[in-house]
Amino acid sequence: MKSDYSIAAITKQQASEILLTFHYLKDISRGFKSGYNYGLIKDGKVVGVIIFSGFPVPELSKGLFGLERDDQDGLFELSRLCVEPVTQSSEHNITSWFASRAIKALRKETNVRAILSYADSDFHNGTIYRACNFTYYGMTAPKSDFWIKQDDGSFIKHSRGKTKGVNGEWRPRSRKHRYLMVFDKTLNILWKTGENETNEH
């Protein structure tokens, strides 16, 4: 029963225990950005995690809302959402229930103008965000990443810098579904619902 669960602020360490065990981005989650972290609690145990952090890059606020890059106040990304599989299977709609209440908790704690979230198309399509009344804004534009070949034959993703003359290969990046929830009605949304992104960020 939903009455068996509660929501509370948790530490980055508490969040990491769930993310490193159950989130599909386990490797990336080792260095996830902490922000407003909330836990889904049952019997004193954290069984779910949701994290709201600032926009990943400041230029995003300009491409999305036409704001200056230093105007980031109240703009959040729902950057991580994860619930233990056994909890998901045993409690119907628990993830959307958790996310909706975490958003309410965030709004009580700080100014929230908008919340953006991405759903990696390789893993899911964002059904949870639709259930929470986010608006769908299509998929990110096709992009590629350069992967550097190591001496042992393995590859690591190139983060920044020149690629000319470097032994490696370009690989297509998985595209992401974009979801947005806006509370500040003065924001002018430049993206079109259901359309693909054309601006880099």
Contacts in CASP RR format, 6 or more apart in sequence:
PFRMAT RR
TARGET T0000
AUTHOR 0000-0000-0000
METHOD contacts of the structure
MODEL  1
MKSDYSIAAITKQQASEILLTFHYLKDISRGFKSGYNYGLIKDGKVVGVI
IFSGFPVPELSKGLFGLERDDQDGLFELSRLCVEPVTQSSEHNITSWFAS
RAIKALRKETNVRAILSYADSDFHNGTIYRACNFTYYGMTAPKSDFWIKQ
DDGSFIKHSRGKTKGVNGEWRPRSRKHRYLMVFDKTLNILWKTGENETNE
H
1 91 0 8 1.000
2 91 0 8 1.000
2 94 0 8 1.000
2 97 0 8 1.000
4 42 0 8 1.000
4 43 0 8 1.000
5 40 0 8 1.000
5 41 0 8 1.000
5 42 0 8 1.000
5 47 0 8 1.000
5 91 0 8 1.000
5 94 0 8 1.000
5 97 0 8 1.000
5 98 0 8 1.000
6 40 0 8 1.000
6 41 0 8 1.000
6 42 0 8 1.000
7 38 0 8 1.000
7 39 0 8 1.000
7 40 0 8 1.000
7 41 0 8 1.000
7 98 0 8 1.000
7 101 0 8 1.000
7 102 0 8 1.000
7 105 0 8 1.000
8 38 0 8 1.000
8 39 0 8 1.000
8 41 0 8 1.000
9 36 0 8 1.000
9 37 0 8 1.000
9 38 0 8 1.000
9 39 0 8 1.000
9 105 0 8 1.000
10 37 0 8 1.000
10 38 0 8 1.000
10 39 0 8 1.000
10 46 0 8 1.000
10 49 0 8 1.000
11 37 0 8 1.000
12 34 0 8 1.000
12 35 0 8 1.000
12 37 0 8 1.000
14 37 0 8 1.000
14 39 0 8 1.000
14 46 0 8 1.000
14 49 0 8 1.000
15 32 0 8 1.000
15 34 0 8 1.000
15 37 0 8 1.000
15 39 0 8 1.000
15 46 0 8 1.000
15 49 0 8 1.000
15 51 0 8 1.000
15 80 0 8 1.000
16 29 0 8 1.000
16 30 0 8 1.000
16 32 0 8 1.000
17 46 0 8 1.000
18 46 0 8 1.000
18 47 0 8 1.000
18 48 0 8 1.000
18 49 0 8 1.000
18 82 0 8 1.000
18 84 0 8 1.000
19 25 0 8 1.000
19 26 0 8 1.000
19 29 0 8 1.000
19 32 0 8 1.000
19 49 0 8 1.000
19 80 0 8 1.000
19 82 0 8 1.000
20 26 0 8 1.000
20 29 0 8 1.000
20 30 0 8 1.000
22 82 0 8 1.000
22 83 0 8 1.000
22 84 0 8 1.000
22 85 0 8 1.000
23 29 0 8 1.000
23 80 0 8 1.000
23 82 0 8 1.000
24 120 0 8 1.000
24 123 0 8 1.000
25 120 0 8 1.000
29 80 0 8 1.000
32 51 0 8 1.000
32 79 0 8 1.000
32 80 0 8 1.000
33 51 0 8 1.000
33 53 0 8 1.000
33 54 0 8 1.000
33 79 0 8 1.000
34 51 0 8 1.000
34 53 0 8 1.000
35 51 0 8 1.000
35 52 0 8 1.000
35 53 0 8 1.000
35 54 0 8 1.000
36 51 0 8 1.000
36 52 0 8 1.000
36 53 0 8 1.000
36 76 0 8 1.000
36 106 0 8 1.000
36 109 0 8 1.000
36 110 0 8 1.000
37 49 0 8 1.000
37 50 0 8 1.000
37 51 0 8 1.000
38 49 0 8 1.000
38 50 0 8 1.000
38 51 0 8 1.000
38 102 0 8 1.000
38 105 0 8 1.000
38 106 0 8 1.000
39 46 0 8 1.000
39 48 0 8 1.000
39 49 0 8 1.000
39 50 0 8 1.000
39 98 0 8 1.000
39 102 0 8 1.000
40 46 0 8 1.000
40 47 0 8 1.000
40 48 0 8 1.000
40 49 0 8 1.000
40 50 0 8 1.000
40 83 0 8 1.000
40 87 0 8 1.000
40 94 0 8 1.000
40 98 0 8 1.000
41 47 0 8 1.000
42 87 0 8 1.000
47 83 0 8 1.000
47 84 0 8 1.000
47 87 0 8 1.000
48 82 0 8 1.000
48 83 0 8 1.000
48 84 0 8 1.000
48 87 0 8 1.000
48 98 0 8 1.000
49 80 0 8 1.000
49 81 0 8 1.000
49 82 0 8 1.000
49 83 0 8 1.000
50 78 0 8 1.000
50 80 0 8 1.000
50 81 0 8 1.000
50 82 0 8 1.000
50 98 0 8 1.000
50 99 0 8 1.000
50 102 0 8 1.000
51 78 0 8 1.000
51 79 0 8 1.000
51 80 0 8 1.000
51 81 0 8 1.000
52 76 0 8 1.000
52 77 0 8 1.000
52 78 0 8 1.000
52 79 0 8 1.000
52 102 0 8 1.000
52 106 0 8 1.000
52 115 0 8 1.000
53 76 0 8 1.000
53 77 0 8 1.000
53 79 0 8 1.000
54 72 0 8 1.000
54 75 0 8 1.000
54 76 0 8 1.000
54 77 0 8 1.000
54 79 0 8 1.000
55 61 0 8 1.000
55 72 0 8 1.000
55 75 0 8 1.000
55 76 0 8 1.000
55 77 0 8 1.000
55 116 0 8 1.000
56 77 0 8 1.000
56 79 0 8 1.000
56 201 0 8 1.000
57 201 0 8 1.000
58 69 0 8 1.000
58 70 0 8 1.000
58 72 0 8 1.000
59 69 0 8 1.000
59 201 0 8 1.000
60 116 0 8 1.000
60 201 0 8 1.000
61 67 0 8 1.000
61 68 0 8 1.000
61 69 0 8 1.000
61 71 0 8 1.000
61 72 0 8 1.000
61 75 0 8 1.000
62 68 0 8 1.000
62 69 0 8 1.000
63 190 0 8 1.000
63 199 0 8 1.000
63 201 0 8 1.000
64 116 0 8 1.000
64 180 0 8 1.000
64 189 0 8 1.000
64 190 0 8 1.000
64 191 0 8 1.000
65 75 0 8 1.000
65 114 0 8 1.000
65 187 0 8 1.000
65 188 0 8 1.000
65 189 0 8 1.000
65 190 0 8 1.000
66 188 0 8 1.000
66 190 0 8 1.000
73 111 0 8 1.000
73 113 0 8 1.000
74 110 0 8 1.000
74 111 0 8 1.000
74 112 0 8 1.000
74 113 0 8 1.000
74 114 0 8 1.000
74 184 0 8 1.000
75 113 0 8 1.000
75 114 0 8 1.000
75 116 0 8 1.000
76 106 0 8 1.000
76 112 0 8 1.000
76 114 0 8 1.000
76 115 0 8 1.000
76 116 0 8 1.000
77 115 0 8 1.000
77 116 0 8 1.000
77 117 0 8 1.000
77 118 0 8 1.000
78 99 0 8 1.000
78 115 0 8 1.000
78 116 0 8 1.000
78 117 0 8 1.000
78 129 0 8 1.000
79 117 0 8 1.000
81 95 0 8 1.000
81 99 0 8 1.000
81 117 0 8 1.000
81 128 0 8 1.000
83 94 0 8 1.000
83 95 0 8 1.000
83 98 0 8 1.000
87 94 0 8 1.000
88 94 0 8 1.000
88 95 0 8 1.000
93 131 0 8 1.000
95 128 0 8 1.000
96 128 0 8 1.000
96 131 0 8 1.000
96 132 0 8 1.000
99 128 0 8 1.000
99 129 0 8 1.000
99 132 0 8 1.000
100 132 0 8 1.000
103 112 0 8 1.000
103 115 0 8 1.000
103 132 0 8 1.000
103 181 0 8 1.000
106 112 0 8 1.000
106 115 0 8 1.000
107 183 0 8 1.000
112 183 0 8 1.000
113 182 0 8 1.000
113 183 0 8 1.000
113 184 0 8 1.000
113 187 0 8 1.000
114 180 0 8 1.000
114 181 0 8 1.000
114 182 0 8 1.000
114 183 0 8 1.000
114 184 0 8 1.000
114 187 0 8 1.000
115 134 0 8 1.000
115 180 0 8 1.000
115 181 0 8 1.000
116 178 0 8 1.000
116 179 0 8 1.000
116 180 0 8 1.000
117 129 0 8 1.000
117 134 0 8 1.000
117 178 0 8 1.000
117 179 0 8 1.000
117 180 0 8 1.000
118 140 0 8 1.000
118 176 0 8 1.000
118 177 0 8 1.000
118 178 0 8 1.000
118 179 0 8 1.000
119 125 0 8 1.000
119 126 0 8 1.000
119 129 0 8 1.000
119 176 0 8 1.000
119 177 0 8 1.000
119 179 0 8 1.000
120 174 0 8 1.000
120 176 0 8 1.000
121 139 0 8 1.000
121 174 0 8 1.000
121 175 0 8 1.000
121 176 0 8 1.000
121 177 0 8 1.000
122 174 0 8 1.000
125 177 0 8 1.000
126 177 0 8 1.000
126 179 0 8 1.000
129 136 0 8 1.000
129 179 0 8 1.000
130 136 0 8 1.000
130 179 0 8 1.000
132 181 0 8 1.000
133 181 0 8 1.000
134 179 0 8 1.000
134 180 0 8 1.000
134 181 0 8 1.000
135 179 0 8 1.000
135 180 0 8 1.000
135 181 0 8 1.000
135 182 0 8 1.000
135 193 0 8 1.000
136 177 0 8 1.000
136 178 0 8 1.000
136 179 0 8 1.000
136 193 0 8 1.000
136 194 0 8 1.000
137 178 0 8 1.000
137 179 0 8 1.000
137 180 0 8 1.000
137 191 0 8 1.000
137 192 0 8 1.000
137 193 0 8 1.000
137 194 0 8 1.000
137 195 0 8 1.000
137 197 0 8 1.000
138 177 0 8 1.000
138 178 0 8 1.000
138 193 0 8 1.000
138 194 0 8 1.000
138 195 0 8 1.000
138 196 0 8 1.000
138 197 0 8 1.000
139 175 0 8 1.000
139 176 0 8 1.000
139 177 0 8 1.000
139 178 0 8 1.000
139 196 0 8 1.000
139 197 0 8 1.000
140 175 0 8 1.000
140 176 0 8 1.000
140 178 0 8 1.000
140 196 0 8 1.000
140 197 0 8 1.000
141 175 0 8 1.000
141 196 0 8 1.000
141 197 0 8 1.000
141 198 0 8 1.000
141 200 0 8 1.000
142 172 0 8 1.000
142 173 0 8 1.000
142 175 0 8 1.000
143 172 0 8 1.000
143 173 0 8 1.000
143 200 0 8 1.000
144 170 0 8 1.000
144 171 0 8 1.000
144 172 0 8 1.000
144 173 0 8 1.000
145 157 0 8 1.000
145 158 0 8 1.000
145 170 0 8 1.000
145 171 0 8 1.000
145 173 0 8 1.000
146 157 0 8 1.000
146 158 0 8 1.000
146 163 0 8 1.000
146 166 0 8 1.000
146 168 0 8 1.000
146 169 0 8 1.000
146 170 0 8 1.000
146 171 0 8 1.000
147 155 0 8 1.000
147 156 0 8 1.000
147 157 0 8 1.000
147 158 0 8 1.000
147 168 0 8 1.000
147 169 0 8 1.000
147 170 0 8 1.000
147 171 0 8 1.000
148 155 0 8 1.000
148 156 0 8 1.000
148 157 0 8 1.000
148 158 0 8 1.000
148 166 0 8 1.000
148 167 0 8 1.000
148 168 0 8 1.000
149 155 0 8 1.000
149 167 0 8 1.000
149 168 0 8 1.000
149 169 0 8 1.000
150 156 0 8 1.000
155 168 0 8 1.000
155 169 0 8 1.000
158 166 0 8 1.000
178 191 0 8 1.000
178 197 0 8 1.000
180 189 0 8 1.000
180 191 0 8 1.000
182 189 0 8 1.000
191 197 0 8 1.000
END
